[in-house]
Amino acid sequence: MSDAQIVKRGMLRHFLAAIAYRTQKALRDAPEGFAGFDAGGGVRTPHELICHMLSVLGYARTYFIGGEFTRPKPEDFKNDVSAFHEMLGDLSRRLKDGEQLNGITEEILLQGPFADVMTHAGQLAMLRRLHERPVPSENFIFAKISADNVSMEQPQPERPDLDWSPTNK
């Protein structure tokens, strides 16, 4: 693997960790019933979003291992969130270990499936606001995100917005 590829894969691993951090930020202290919250208009529920995010990452993994990834159906929210983080971990390990990508580049992984999943992490945060339990804001520049941590166990905000309130827009 070239030095440039090592750098690209390091950035991708950090991006996966940022996805884990932002997803858990949106899910942390979510109110009862949030997983099934229906915002209307055909918007996916948070549970459906987690399963979709898992599916998109599973699709990305096929560029390492081949085959197909079967779309998961929402069953148990906690288990599905855990499976999502396991998939983040699997992808992160494959990137770290230098496994060969087949038919795709690191840049396309970022612009396609990885960016798509980050967008959905933002949708989870928006759904929290619509569910009337908004996620407190923070300065993400100072977030303690580590490429080695894509687990459900994410740190608390390092620099929360001290002036934040649920009514701030």
JOJOUR-V619861 format. One record per residue. RES is the residue in one letter. OMEGA is omega in whole degrees, 0 to 359 (none if undefined). Layout:
res: {RES/RES}
omega: {OMEGA/OMEGA}
//
This chain:
res: {M/S/D/A/Q/I/V/K/R/G/M/L/R/H/F/L/A/A/I/A/Y/R/T/Q/K/A/L/R/D/A/P/E/G/F/A/G/F/D/A/G/G/G/V/R/T/P/H/E/L/I/C/H/M/L/S/V/L/G/Y/A/R/T/Y/F/I/G/G/E/F/T/R/P/K/P/E/D/F/K/N/D/V/S/A/F/H/E/M/L/G/D/L/S/R/R/L/K/D/G/E/Q/L/N/G/I/T/E/E/I/L/L/Q/G/P/F/A/D/V/M/T/H/A/G/Q/L/A/M/L/R/R/L/H/E/R/P/V/P/S/E/N/F/I/F/A/K/I/S/A/D/N/V/S/M/E/Q/P/Q/P/E/R/P/D/L/D/W/S/P/T/N/K}
omega: {180/176/180/179/178/179/180/182/175/177/178/177/178/178/176/177/177/176/179/181/183/177/180/176/180/182/183/178/177/181/175/178/182/183/182/183/180/180/180/176/180/178/177/172/175/179/177/178/179/179/177/179/176/180/180/178/176/175/178/181/180/178/172/191/184/178/180/175/180/180/178/174/179/177/179/187/182/178/180/175/178/178/177/181/175/179/175/180/180/179/180/179/180/177/181/183/178/179/183/171/181/175/181/178/176/180/181/173/181/186/182/189/183/178/179/181/178/177/181/174/176/177/177/179/179/178/175/179/180/179/175/171/185/178/178/181/177/174/185/177/184/181/180/180/180/178/180/180/174/183/174/182/181/182/173/178/179/180/177/177/185/179/184/168/182/181/176/179/none}
//
